[in-house]
Amino acid sequence: GKAAADNLTVTVPLPAKIGQLQIVTAGGVQQGNNVVWALASLPAGGSAKFIAKIAVAADAKDGDVLAFSAALNALGLSEPKVVVGPPATVVVRPILKLTKTYEDLTGKHLFPGDTVRFTIVAANVGNAAAPNLVITDALPAALVAVEPESGGTLSGQTVTWTVPSLPAGQQVSVAVRGKIAAGVPSGSTIVNTASCKADAGDPATSNQLSVPVLYPTLDVVLGLAPEAPAKLPLEPGDTVTLQLQLTA
């Protein structure tokens, strides 16, 4: 501005659901539910910074909103100038992440009849436990002889695992195995994802897993050629050349 601001006061109302308060900028005092700073004068073109650190209360719940504002008053102002800051939302919930990998237990390329094990890892990267976590994997028809591991249950082609509670910062790993079905063509890809949900937080879906099925397929051509002067139909004493050609 063009004139100094004298007898300046800055009042910051404290939101609900706060814990420890630390007034960083000297001169500030807590008055009830407010933090107040007083400044004798702020020259024209000058600036001042006021800082306080506020801890979120231990009993704050998911979705609680902390609203922040400040009121500035000075000599000559008809009424305080109020500024409103951005609100802060408290998050107390599980955040689920799901990853899926596979392992060829037979080795080398996957053939029909080979066994594949799928491993699913559910991680809770949030700050609250995930109660009644259910992990589900609906396997495609290209997998047969499905055998759940890790305590899973099988219904049709769907395997389900139940975890009573997954604490924050923890993860759980489950697995299932199956065989590549007969008739799955070489060069095809078995695509699959898993999912999970709990009684709190949002559900999660794993990465899309692509399992390549690749094995050699042989084309066979058998040729027969009479050697001159022989010709077809053959006669006793004729010589023929047999040629067998394989293409992978």
Disulfide bonds with the S-S distance in Angstrom:
none
